[in-house]
Amino acid sequence: MPKIDYEDRFYVALKRITCYMTPAGLRRTSQRPYGLDHAEALEMAYENVIAEAKSALRGYRRKPPALPASPSSLRG
């Protein structure tokens, strides 16, 4: 099974998210191309951002935090 490069997946997801239209842009132009009022277009854009993030994180597991050294090992 090929190793997944999560850093690349995260980078690609963030690049896609940065290409989304700004809230001001949606307010100005959402009616003509999408046929939506700006509130509905903004809600859909928010849902798309969440879906992009979930997709990038799918299958990712954080490494457990390193345990601190035991007090007995610190004594000399």
C-alpha angles and dihedrals in degrees: 000000000000118000113250115230101219094182089062091046091051092047093050092048092050091048090053092048092052089057092061116111116262120248089252090051091050090049091053101041113018096098099061105043099030104024090230133122114244095256093056092044090050091050091050092048090051090051090050092052090051091048091050091052094047091049092052092049096046109126095005118134122189117230111251114255116265113260115242117249112271116254091240092059091053093059113091 
